[in-house]
Each structure stands twice: as C-alpha cells, then as structure tokens.
C-alpha cells in the first residue's frame, strides 16, 4: 500500500515509476504491476502502450506461476504451479483439459472487450440516428400541416382605392422672372 501511494505521487510529479512486467506463456502478452502480489493492480500493456485492467480469470505466466484475477485489474492471488504428478493424482485428465479450455487467453479477452465496446458504441449511434430521423419526420409533418393551413385560407386580392391619391406639390422658385433659353431646354429634358 505504501509503495503504491509513493508511485501515485511520483506519477503526479512526472517522475519515472518502475513497474514490474511479466509475460504470459504465449510470450506476446505483457502484464504490468507495481508488484505481483495480492491486492495489487495489474494491467495488460497493448502494442500502442495503452494500459488496460486485466479481465477476470486465471492466467499462466511465463515463469509457470498462475495469476488469478477475480476483480477486474486486481490480483487475487498468485499460485505456484504444482508438479505434474500431483496434478494427475488430484484430478482426472478430463477435468484438466476442460479447465485449460475454459481459461481465456489475455489476447482473446482484450479482443472481446474491444469488440464489445465497439459494437455497443455502434448500437448507441444507430439508436440515436433512429431518434433523430423520427424527430425530422415529426417536424416535416408539422410543416406540411402549416402549409396546408395557409393554402386553405382564401387570399383576397388587393383592391384599388380611388380615395387614396397623393397630390404632388410643386414649388417654383423665381416664378416671375423672365424665361430664358436655358429654362426651355431644362423643361424639355424634364418633361
């Protein structure tokens, strides 16, 4: 517990934290933890350096020990592998084969988790798409009803109002002055 708190403080300060790494029997999958002891956090390191909590199950490490994870990302215990003679005496061979086939490999577990989240996200997006299409359809129905209502009302034409006439007032400057040639030209242009 003390070392995990110190490691958390070091990560917050940006200092380098040394973690233990172990490979599985397949030689590809890498587990990483503060220490491979009970009640410690353990992660799977992916190819692009992401850390994923180890799913629930039993995993055989490269050194022959078995890592048991019962809560996602937390080590329950690390079992030492018994010799083959003891395994044969304790359980029949059929049960050993069944147990071996039921323990998931980490790579397959990661793939299933990634696929599950991917398909859950796709399902969520398709559901959202369906809801948006329903809203668009509802809004288009409302617009159709509004256009039908405007089409049904009679449009009255605008009638001419003879009383509404605008008289233009003309004000002439220097109306008593004698008319010149320039005045006659401007009058012809304007009229």
Secondary structure, 3 states (H helix, E strand, C coil): CHHHHHHHHHHHHCCCCCCEEEEECCCCCEEEECCCCCCCEEEEECCCCCEEECCCEEEEECCCCEEEEEECCEEEEEECCCCHHHHHHHCCHHHHHHHHHHCCCHHHHHHHHHHHHHHHHHHHHHHHHHHHHHHHHHHHHHHHHHHHHHHHCCCCCCCCCCCCCCCCCCCCCCCCCCCCHHHHHHHHHHC
